[in-house]
Each structure stands twice: as C-alpha cells, then as structure tokens.
Amino acid sequence: MAPLVLGGALWWLQAGPLMKRNLSELPVRFEPIVLGPQAPLGREENGPFLSSDCSWEAGVVTAGSPLRSRLSFYVQSQTGLQLELQARFPSQVRQSVLFSLNGTGWLSCPLTSEWATFRADLPAARLRLGRNQLTMNMEVGELVQFRKFQISARSHPQTPFQQEELSLPWNSNLAVAVAPGRGGRLLCAALEAETSPGAAAVTDSILRVSLRGPGQQWQRDIPVTSGPLELALPTSGSAWSKLQLQALSRHEPLPGQLGLKLTNPQLEAHPPAPVPAVEPMAKSSGAGRPNVVLYLIDTLRADHLGCYGHLPSPSPCLDRFARDSVLFLDASAQSGWTKPATASIFSSQWPWRHRVQDFADRLPPEVPWLPQILQANGYQTAAVVTNRLAGSEFGYQRGYDSFRELAKDTSEQAQAETAEWLDQKRTSKPFFLYVHTIDPHAPYMHSPAYRHKTRAQAESIDQEPRLLAEEATLLRFRGQTLAELKSRVDHLMADYDREIANNDRSFGLLIEYLKAHGLYDNTLIIVVSDHGEEFLEHGYVGHLNSLYQELLHVPLLIKFPGQLGAGQRVPETWQQIDLAPTVLQACSIDVPGAFQGLAYRPGATPPSRRPCLFSVQAGRALAGLRPEDKQAIFSSAHGIRQGYWMYQRVLACGPGQREPEELYDLEQDPLQQRNLAESDPGRALSLAVPLETLFGYTSQALPASGEANRKLVELLKSLQYVR
C-alpha cells in the first residue's frame, strides 16, 4: 500500500551525515500565485460572496442586496494579480459600487442596467501574503447580476520539473516541504535567465529564496549571474518549514523572456531516520467460526453517546453494550456522507480507490466486497437496509443471500425485520447480518413538531436545518456572531438526541434477542456510523458539506466472541477501512491484498502511525444534468490525517467557513477553530503534496438515461440533499 511509505517520503531531514537530494525527489509543488478563488462568481468556490437569495442560471449570477459582501482570496505573491468584472443591475438603477481591498477603498465601478466590463490590477501595496479580503459596498441594496467576477494571476506554472533542470516562470513559486532539523544548503550547477530564441537578454533578475514556518521568516534575493548557486539555509527548528523559490524580474519581462532556469537543483541535508514498517497483525487462532452482526447507525456522531461522555446520555443500551466491547476513542470515517463511507466499510478501500463518491456512482464490479467474501467462505449473509444510498440501486446488494430494503423506515421496523430473518433462519451455517438503521438522519421524527406526521410529511416541511445555515451565513457577512442562533441549535440537537434514544432502544431489543436465543457470546458485533452531523460548528447544519471532525469522528464498538477485550478503550486512530479486515481475521478468512485497512485484535501491538484519507465529492451529476436546480448540494474536498495533524484541501464548496487549505492540530485544537495552514506552511505542504498524488482517481461516467436521472433526483429529494 503506497500510502504507508508517507513517513519515509516526508521525514527526510533528520540528524545524521549530510546527503544531497534533488528537489524533484522531495515533497514539492508549483503554486499558482492565487490559490483561490479563480472561478467566475457563482461557482461554489465563491459561495461566501453571495447572499442567501442568490440564483444562478445560464451563466448569470443574481446576488440579492449585497450592501456589504466580502470575498476572501489567497495569494502567495503580492504582484501580478488582476480583477475582471462583468456586471449590471437588472433594474433601471444607476449607482457606483465601491470595492475596498483589505479595509481600504480601492476601485469605484459605475453600474447601470447595461452590461459593463472592468479590468484592474490589484495594488500590490495593499495586498498581503496569504488571506486577503475584497469588500463590495453599495449605497442602496439592489440586485446585481454578474457574468464574470474573477481574481487571477498572470502566470500559472503547470507541471513538475525534470530532475536535471527546473524552469521557473516569472512570479511563480516552487514550494518544498522541509522537515524539522538542522540547516542545510541549496545547490544548483547553474542559475540563469531562460529566453526563447531571438528574445532580448534578461537583465537585473533575481531568485528569491525564502523559508517560512512557525515563528520563522527568512528570505534572500540572489542576483542571477549564470553561475552556480550555493546558499546556506538556516535551521528549520522543531517544526516543518516551507522553502520557496521564486523567479523575479525588476522590469516587466519582454516577449520571449520566460523566467529562470536552475540546473540540477539539490538540497543538502540529513538523511531520514529508519521508519518502522507497518506489519499486518497476526491472525486469530480461529477455534470457532463466529456469527457477525454489523449494526450501522446512520448520521451518528460519537460525542452524542453516553459511552463517549455525553450527558445526559441518550444511549443507555449502547452504554451497557460498551462494557462488553472494545471502544475506539478515535475512530474515523472515510467521508462525510453515506455512499462513500459505507463503500469504504465493506471494501476496505479509501474513496479514491473504490470510486463510489458522487450521487450517481455505482459499486464497480472489481471492488472487493466483504459480504461476497464471507458468502464464498460458507457464511449465510443477510442485510436489512433503510437507506437506499446503500442499497441495490447502486450495487450494494452484492454477496447477500437476503437483502431487504426498507426505504427510510424506522429502526423499530428494521429490528422487527432482523428478528424475522433470524427466526426463519434454518441452516446451521454461521451468519453475517448487516443492519443499516437511518435514525438519527433528519428529519427528526421524534420531535414534538412532527408528532402524528408521516416521514414524507415531515420531509416536506423540515426547513429548520437549511434556514439555520442560511441565517448563519448572513450573520457572518455582517460581521456578527452566531450567538442569537444558539437556542435554535440547542433545540435541534435535542431533537437529534431523541432520535438517538429511539435507535438505542431498537438496538437494545436486538441484543436481548441474541442473548435469549443463545447467539450473543459467539457473535462478533460491530456498532459503527457512516458519518456524523454538523450543528453550525463550521457554518453548516447536516452533512456531506465538509470533512470536519463533527462528521469524521464516529463511534466504533466491537464485541468480540467470548467478550475478548471487554471494557478496553483504544486511544489509537482506527478507520472504517479497518472493519472488513477485522471481521475476516476473526472468522479465520484470508484478507485480500486489495484491502487497504488493518485488522484489529484485542491485545495485539497497535500499528505504527499511518495516514487516514478522507474525501467528499458530490453534486457533479446534478450540476451537469439539472442546471435549473439551484439548491442542490455540491461539495468537493480531500483530506489527510497523520497523527494529530489534519489537513484538507477544498476544491469547491458552499457558503460555510471553509478556506482553500486548512491545517489543524487536533491534540491542541480538537474543535478545529484555528487554521494553521498559513502559520505552519511547511507542515501543510508536507501533507498537501502526497494528498494530491494519492487522489488521482477518475470519476465515474454520469447516467445516460433520463429516467435514471429522474429517479436519482427523487431519491435525493427524499433524503434532503436536493430541495
């Protein structure tokens, strides 16, 4: 598994004899000057600039009453940035729109009902490295229409360099992650200006070398003289640093003057310390063949269970079950919504590998599937599923002798169906039983507001999560806190806990059945969730929107046959991809090589730290097939975690609090309130580079059938992903 070598690939700067590494062998990337946004206003990347009543149709964005809207963008250099704007008022209004840059007035654009185009260079003196803010002010609130609103850089380096030669275009950055350690040297055989044939020679150019890290700002400007380069670097201290190389000219480059060229660029530093190998745990002796029950509670976050510290506890049955089980304190989902997360549970593969990510994606036939493996090894397999996203429409029924789908039915009904299947079971073969319950997924049917209403009726009027998110967005636009929403959020969470309590009672009935029929002791029972739920911790209500811990930290309880390990609390990080190998090892079945997870066995030595990978990618199908549906969710983000460090890169999102790059220290900041991507850029880069490499998958083809699309949209409406 390639990701397991991340430690060896990244921790290369350690104590020891000096060695030289070519820059192309290190965690390195070209960085566009503007990290984001670089898309016309109206795409999801620029969502925070829009008010809640915006609309987007036929390439035109209409933003409602933007008296003071703010747009954040991120720069790596203070030069070479441009604004391009195409806008008008849809009504017969004439007024000027004043743009302020980082709090200072900058540009006035007179707008009328006719389309107008404005282009302007952003003043370098008012920009700052990292996060900048552009504010749009109007005297009178009025609808504004945009065909284009773009902040971009003049040059965008595209591809990594060849090992022996680095071409660095003007104003671009090459960024290299430097791990903690003593200082080294930057070397290259030749540093010279690069021109096309017949172009004028370049004079007065420099190579800017900087080293940035926590509490560290070091920079040198090296005049370009066509000779070799040997530059001593300061120590990188006890934290990651980011080494940046930038090609600069003191004059506007002429046609054919391309940038700088470095021949055989190398970094002289210390070699890596040996990285302990991650070895698979030994199999259990497998004296008997246990039954297996996998009980999944949809949308359940770990911190709302009593056994994880929530008081008052809504989960007494699960709390009692935890005494017989191994409780994983730091279990992680692989995604922020059902389809990719459940696919990771059963395939033991990260989302980029199994490729079930978007609304329309189906399980590829080549993906290994836990029920199929158990079935082939003599197990009787059955499933009771209440969420169609994990159903037969998308291929999840593979490997089951019995697959019962109860669309959005209650956990009580799922328990009744489960007991009926167990009653009718006549064979002596061991069984694998998957029970997927949907509560506490919204709408919260045990809320007093929905008493005596059907689920379909509740879905049609369940507006509070959406309204809370929209009002939170408006409050942030105005620079106000979310304190006035607290009572409403508390009320929503109380309804959420009522749903948990209801499912807890159903789970208790299942445990009572297993004990009454003599099945409990020799059954491996796993309780897990596919993902959690957000309650405005980062500007969202619901799920699918992001990769924060309120979605990724899920409960995981495993009761082993004979109550092996009962009462243990596991502090190490384990993932959903580890469940299928754990089941197979407990059943004395060989684990396929295509699995990416590790098996857990009580008492075994925990594995060395390994990366967790996360991904959320949804809405592509609807964006392409239903452009008239303006309230469909669209999210795209990838994340990686090593130890307590969590990094995520946002590709597209709605109007929450996310930024293009986010880095958090979960040990010091478990609620993820302090983004360290700017203050600790070396560590951010060290995680960003392998993440970008690992997520090189291809998306599945979109459905070609109009009827299939119609059914998909109806399903998503029933689950409140589309309104």
Rosetta blueprint (number, residue, H / E / L):
1 M L
2 A H
3 P H
4 L H
5 V H
6 L H
7 G H
8 G H
9 A H
10 L H
11 W L
12 W L
13 L L
14 Q L
15 A L
16 G L
17 P L
18 L L
19 M E
20 K E
21 R E
22 N E
23 L H
24 S H
25 E H
26 L L
27 P L
28 V E
29 R E
30 F E
31 E E
32 P L
33 I L
34 V E
35 L E
36 G E
37 P L
38 Q L
39 A L
40 P L
41 L L
42 G L
43 R L
44 E H
45 E H
46 N H
47 G H
48 P H
49 F H
50 L L
51 S L
52 S L
53 D L
54 C L
55 S E
56 W E
57 E E
58 A L
59 G L
60 V E
61 V E
62 T E
63 A E
64 G L
65 S L
66 P L
67 L L
68 R E
69 S E
70 R E
71 L E
72 S E
73 F E
74 Y E
75 V E
76 Q L
77 S L
78 Q L
79 T L
80 G L
81 L E
82 Q E
83 L E
84 E E
85 L E
86 Q E
87 A E
88 R E
89 F L
90 P L
91 S L
92 Q L
93 V L
94 R L
95 Q E
96 S E
97 V E
98 L E
99 F E
100 S E
101 L E
102 N L
103 G L
104 T E
105 G E
106 W E
107 L E
108 S E
109 C E
110 P E
111 L E
112 T L
113 S L
114 E L
115 W L
116 A E
117 T E
118 F E
119 R E
120 A E
121 D E
122 L L
123 P L
124 A H
125 A H
126 R H
127 L L
128 R L
129 L L
130 G E
131 R E
132 N E
133 Q E
134 L E
135 T E
136 M E
137 N E
138 M L
139 E L
140 V L
141 G L
142 E L
143 L L
144 V E
145 Q E
146 F E
147 R E
148 K E
149 F E
150 Q E
151 I E
152 S E
153 A E
154 R L
155 S L
156 H L
157 P L
158 Q L
159 T L
160 P L
161 F L
162 Q E
163 Q L
164 E L
165 E E
166 L E
167 S E
168 L E
169 P E
170 W E
171 N L
172 S L
173 N E
174 L E
175 A E
176 V E
177 A E
178 V E
179 A L
180 P L
181 G E
182 R L
183 G L
184 G L
185 R E
186 L E
187 L E
188 C E
189 A L
190 A E
191 L E
192 E E
193 A E
194 E E
195 T E
196 S L
197 P L
198 G L
199 A L
200 A L
201 A L
202 V L
203 T L
204 D L
205 S E
206 I E
207 L E
208 R E
209 V E
210 S E
211 L E
212 R E
213 G E
214 P L
215 G L
216 Q E
217 Q E
218 W E
219 Q E
220 R E
221 D E
222 I E
223 P E
224 V L
225 T L
226 S L
227 G L
228 P L
229 L E
230 E E
231 L E
232 A E
233 L L
234 P L
235 T L
236 S L
237 G E
238 S L
239 A L
240 W L
241 S E
242 K E
243 L E
244 Q E
245 L E
246 Q E
247 A E
248 L E
249 S E
250 R L
251 H L
252 E L
253 P L
254 L L
255 P L
256 G L
257 Q E
258 L E
259 G E
260 L E
261 K E
262 L E
263 T E
264 N L
265 P L
266 Q E
267 L E
268 E E
269 A E
270 H L
271 P L
272 P L
273 A L
274 P L
275 V L
276 P L
277 A L
278 V L
279 E L
280 P L
281 M L
282 A L
283 K L
284 S L
285 S L
286 G L
287 A L
288 G L
289 R L
290 P L
291 N E
292 V E
293 V E
294 L E
295 Y E
296 L E
297 I E
298 D L
299 T L
300 L L
301 R L
302 A H
303 D H
304 H H
305 L L
306 G H
307 C H
308 Y H
309 G L
310 H L
311 L L
312 P L
313 S L
314 P L
315 S L
316 P H
317 C H
318 L H
319 D H
320 R H
321 F H
322 A H
323 R H
324 D L
325 S L
326 V E
327 L E
328 F E
329 L E
330 D E
331 A E
332 S E
333 A L
334 Q L
335 S L
336 G L
337 W L
338 T H
339 K H
340 P H
341 A H
342 T H
343 A H
344 S H
345 I H
346 F H
347 S H
348 S L
349 Q L
350 W L
351 P H
352 W H
353 R H
354 H H
355 R L
356 V L
357 Q L
358 D L
359 F L
360 A L
361 D L
362 R L
363 L L
364 P L
365 P L
366 E L
367 V L
368 P L
369 W L
370 L H
371 P H
372 Q H
373 I H
374 L H
375 Q H
376 A H
377 N L
378 G L
379 Y L
380 Q E
381 T E
382 A E
383 A E
384 V E
385 V E
386 T L
387 N L
388 R H
389 L H
390 A H
391 G L
392 S H
393 E H
394 F H
395 G L
396 Y L
397 Q L
398 R L
399 G L
400 Y L
401 D L
402 S E
403 F E
404 R E
405 E E
406 L L
407 A L
408 K L
409 D L
410 T L
411 S H
412 E H
413 Q H
414 A H
415 Q H
416 A H
417 E H
418 T H
419 A H
420 E H
421 W H
422 L H
423 D H
424 Q H
425 K L
426 R L
427 T L
428 S L
429 K L
430 P L
431 F E
432 F E
433 L E
434 Y E
435 V E
436 H E
437 T E
438 I L
439 D L
440 P L
441 H L
442 A L
443 P L
444 Y L
445 M L
446 H L
447 S L
448 P H
449 A H
450 Y H
451 R L
452 H L
453 K L
454 T L
455 R H
456 A H
457 Q H
458 A H
459 E H
460 S H
461 I H
462 D L
463 Q L
464 E H
465 P H
466 R H
467 L H
468 L H
469 A H
470 E H
471 E H
472 A H
473 T H
474 L H
475 L H
476 R H
477 F H
478 R L
479 G L
480 Q L
481 T L
482 L L
483 A H
484 E H
485 L H
486 K H
487 S H
488 R H
489 V H
490 D H
491 H H
492 L H
493 M H
494 A H
495 D H
496 Y H
497 D H
498 R H
499 E H
500 I H
501 A H
502 N H
503 N H
504 D H
505 R H
506 S H
507 F H
508 G H
509 L H
510 L H
511 I H
512 E H
513 Y H
514 L H
515 K H
516 A H
517 H L
518 G L
519 L L
520 Y L
521 D L
522 N L
523 T E
524 L E
525 I E
526 I E
527 V E
528 V E
529 S L
530 D L
531 H L
532 G L
533 E L
534 E E
535 F E
536 L L
537 E L
538 H L
539 G L
540 Y L
541 V E
542 G E
543 H L
544 L L
545 N L
546 S L
547 L L
548 Y L
549 Q H
550 E H
551 L H
552 L H
553 H E
554 V L
555 P L
556 L E
557 L E
558 I E
559 K E
560 F L
561 P H
562 G H
563 Q H
564 L L
565 G L
566 A L
567 G L
568 Q L
569 R E
570 V E
571 P E
572 E E
573 T E
574 W E
575 Q E
576 Q H
577 I H
578 D H
579 L H
580 A H
581 P H
582 T H
583 V H
584 L H
585 Q H
586 A H
587 C L
588 S L
589 I L
590 D L
591 V L
592 P L
593 G L
594 A L
595 F L
596 Q L
597 G L
598 L L
599 A L
600 Y L
601 R L
602 P L
603 G L
604 A L
605 T L
606 P L
607 P L
608 S L
609 R L
610 R L
611 P L
612 C E
613 L E
614 F E
615 S E
616 V E
617 Q E
618 A E
619 G L
620 R H
621 A H
622 L H
623 A H
624 G H
625 L H
626 R L
627 P L
628 E L
629 D L
630 K L
631 Q L
632 A L
633 I L
634 F L
635 S E
636 S E
637 A E
638 H E
639 G E
640 I E
641 R E
642 Q E
643 G L
644 Y L
645 W E
646 M E
647 Y E
648 Q E
649 R E
650 V E
651 L E
652 A E
653 C L
654 G L
655 P L
656 G L
657 Q L
658 R L
659 E L
660 P L
661 E E
662 E E
663 L E
664 Y E
665 D E
666 L L
667 E L
668 Q L
669 D L
670 P L
671 L L
672 Q L
673 Q L
674 R L
675 N L
676 L L
677 A L
678 E L
679 S L
680 D L
681 P H
682 G H
683 R H
684 A H
685 L H
686 S H
687 L H
688 A H
689 V H
690 P H
691 L H
692 E H
693 T H
694 L H
695 F L
696 G L
697 Y L
698 T L
699 S L
700 Q L
701 A L
702 L L
703 P L
704 A L
705 S L
706 G H
707 E H
708 A H
709 N H
710 R H
711 K H
712 L H
713 V H
714 E H
715 L H
716 L H
717 K H
718 S H
719 L L
720 Q L
721 Y L
722 V L
723 R L
